Amino acid sequence: MEVIYPRCCGLDVHKQTVVACPVTPGPNGIPCEEVRTSSTMAEDLAALAAWLGEAGCTHAALESTGGLLAPRLGRAGGADRAAAGQRQARQGRPGAKTDVRDCEWLADLLRHGLLRGSAVPDRPRRELRELTRYRSALVQERAAAVNRLQKTLEGAGIKPAAVATDLTGVSARAMLAALAELARGRLRAKLPELRRALDGHFGAHHRFPVAEIQERKRPLAATVARLDAIPGIGRRAAEILLAELGTELSHFPSARHCASWAGLCPGNHESAGKRRSGRTRKGNSYLRAIPVECALAAGRARTSYPAAQYRRLVRRLGEEKAAVAVAHTLLVIIYHLLTTGAEYHDLGYDYFDRLDRDALERRHVRGLERLGYRVALEKIA
């Protein structure tokens, strides 16, 4: 088999250790391999990178679970590119599984050019991604806290949520604050403490992620505005999408590759002429959730192409599958907007009707005939 990278290295990365196997040309065309285990401490990683540089390794391969180590080892070791092995690195591995065998297998695959590189974002996008994910976690925690509060109140027979839509709105919060005035007996002496207990504020540590995201997204304001024009996608969703995808999508050959990476493509499992499960693959869970959420929001509208697609599919596939299909469409739209710099132009809610007007007429006529009507169509001039 042809050798593509004569000097390369396979890395099996774990939480506390990294097992490295550099492969270099040897006498009589026989490759030389040497295995070394290092800890993941910064000093030891620097020593490992220097050792790989001395061996002349030009490329390194590691499974994508340790992708964040790839830039550090690659730059420090003088590597031109650090290729992160994907699922194919685990498939077809012969023999028993050990850390040494894993790094040797990765090195052999990379040496013959049998690995495809995974996309590793640069540091600014990784930091923005961490902030948006932290903000999403805070939103989820807030929703959980509101639900717990509502459950506690209902357990006491107090049901403001039955009337007020938002339990944390101005009116609902005023009603909760007024509960302190209902204290009786010895608790009346603690009214000041009760009022203070119901009085909160938005502190600096709460403001930090919000302010930091605002500052980091400033260069992306125009792109966020373009994505915000897509039905179902709001500014917060656009910020998360840009943090997860980035603005430069050249590492995805097509929109289909981008959707597949997000886990929004139908599965392809066919054997003996029979098509089996079409379940979607596992992808970036943070990226996958946002387009699905936006698809459900778009499906509630009645004036856009995504809404028409959702209502067209939901009758046949159900809500969950229809939402995933529309999420795939939204991600394809986002891919083209980011790669071409174009503005969003909606195809219209009647797009599918305009595709085959005659079929639409026949369907409506048959429906009326089943109800016992005789229908004669006359075109309006």
C-alpha positions, -999 to +999 in steps of 0.1 A: +000+000+000+013+035-009+028+055+019+015+090+021+031+103+052+065+085+059+071+104+092+039+105+113+026+096+147-004+080+163-016+092+197-040+074+220-053+102+243-068+096+278-076+118+307-042+114+324-020+098+298-011+100+261+005+070+244+025+080+213+038+058+185+059+077+159+067+059+127+098+068+107+115+053+076+140+025+086+166+005+068+156-018+039+122+001+037+110-013+070+093+014+092+107+020+127+082+023+155+088+035+191+061+038+218+062+062+246+037+070+273+034+105+287+011+123+312-012+151+300+004+177+322+016+208+303+053+202+309+051+165+299+031+174+268+058+199+258+084+172+262+064+148+242+060+174+214+097+181+214+104+143+211+081+141+181+099+171+166+132+154+169+118+123+152+108+146+123+071+138+125+051+159+100+016+147+109-001+134+140-034+115+144-056+111+174-092+102+180-115+132+178-123+129+216-089+144+222-091+169+194-082+199+216-047+184+221-041+183+184-031+220+178-008+220+208+011+188+199+011+198+162+026+232+166+051+223+193+062+192+174+067+211+141+038+192+124+022+208+094-012+194+102-027+174+131-053+150+117-079+138+142-091+103+135-129+098+134-150+067+137-131+049+110-101+048+133-120+023+155-133+002+127-114-028+114-088-027+142-073-062+144-065-082+175-069-073+212-074-037+222-047-020+242-034+016+244-002+006+225-022-012+198-045+018+194-017+043+188+000+018+164-032+014+145-038+051+142-002+056+130-006+029+104-039+044+091-024+079+089+008+067+073-012+053+044-036+083+042-067+064+054-079+090+079-100+120+073-093+151+094-118+163+120-125+200+122-109+216+153-120+252+159-096+279+167-092+293+202-116+323+198-144+301+186-137+275+213-140+302+239-172+316+224-186+281+223-179+276+259-196+308+268-227+301+248-229+266+262-226+280+297-254+305+290-276+276+277-269+257+309-279+287+330-312+291+310-320+254+316-312+258+353-334+288+355-363+269+339-358+241+364-358+265+393-390+281+381-406+247+378-396+238+413-410+270+426-443+264+408-445+228+422-439+241+457-466+268+454-491+243+440-483+219+468-494+247+492-526+252+471-513+285+455-517+284+417-506+316+401-494+297+370-530+288+363-537+325+356-503+341+349-485+328+319-450+337+332-444+329+369-414+352+369-432+381+352-438+415+369-473+406+381-465+371+393-434+384+412-455+411+428-480+384+440-452+363+454-438+393+472-473+401+486-473+366+502-449+379+529-476+403+541-499+373+548-475+361+576-492+355+610-482+350+645-445+350+654-436+352+617-450+388+616-419+399+634-398+386+605-415+406+578-384+426+569-364+394+565-392+379+544-392+409+521-354+407+518-357+370+510-380+377+481-358+405+468-331+394+443-306+412+420-286+404+389-250+403+402-217+407+385-211+369+382-245+366+365-237+395+342-202+382+332-212+355+307-239+377+291-215+407+288-187+386+276-208+370+249-220+404+239-184+416+235-172+385+216-202+385+192-197+422+182-176+413+151-204+388+142-232+413+144-239+414+107-238+376+103-261+372+133-286+396+117-285+376+085-293+344+103-319+361+124-339+367+091-345+329+087-379+319+101-377+303+135-341+314+142-337+342+168-306+361+178-297+337+207-300+307+184-279+325+157-252+332+183-251+295+194-250+283+158-221+306+149-203+295+181-207+258+171-202+261+134-181+292+129-183+315+100-158+297+078-172+264+067-146+254+041-138+222+061-173+209+051-172+200+014-210+205+011-241+213+031-248+176+034-215+170+052-224+199+076-258+184+083-243+149+088-217+163+113-246+178+132-265+145+133-294+158+112-292+134+083-313+103+080-295+070+086-286+048+057-289+011+066-298-012+037-291-049+034-303-076+010-325-050-008-343-041+024-341-006+039-339-009+076-337+018+103-333+054+091-324+067+126-302+097+125-266+093+136-251+109+168-236+143+161-228+175+179-255+175+206-252+212+212-255+221+175-283+195+168-306+208+195-308+244+183-320+238+147-346+213+160-358+240+185-359+265+157-378+241+134-406+237+160-408+275+163-409+279+125-436+252+123-460+273+144-459+301+119-480+302+087-461+326+064-428+309+055-414+280+035-401+261+067-436+263+081-451+249+049-425+221+049-432+213+086-470+211+081-465+191+049-445+164+068-461+164+103-492+147+090-473+118+077-442+115+099-453+130+132-439+160+151-404+147+160-394+135+125-409+165+109-389+188+132-357+169+124-364+172+086-371+210+089-340+214+111-320+197+083-334+223+059-325+252+082-290+240+086-286+237+048-299+273+044-274+285+071-246+267+053-253+285+020-258+319+037-224+316+054-205+302+024-219+326-002-226+357+019-261+359+004-292+372+022-322+350+030-351+350+006-381+329+016-397+306-010-431+313+004-458+294+023-474+283-010-441+269-025-452+233-025-486+242-040-469+261-068-448+231-076-477+211-091-508+233-093-528+207-113-523+180-086-535+205-060-567+212-080-574+175-084-569+169-047-593+196-037-619+185-062-618+149-051-622+160-015-653+180-024-667+151-045-663+128-015-685+152+004-712+148-022-706+180-043-704+182-081-675+206-088-669+226-120-638+248-120-639+282-137-607+302-139-609+338-128-598+362-155 
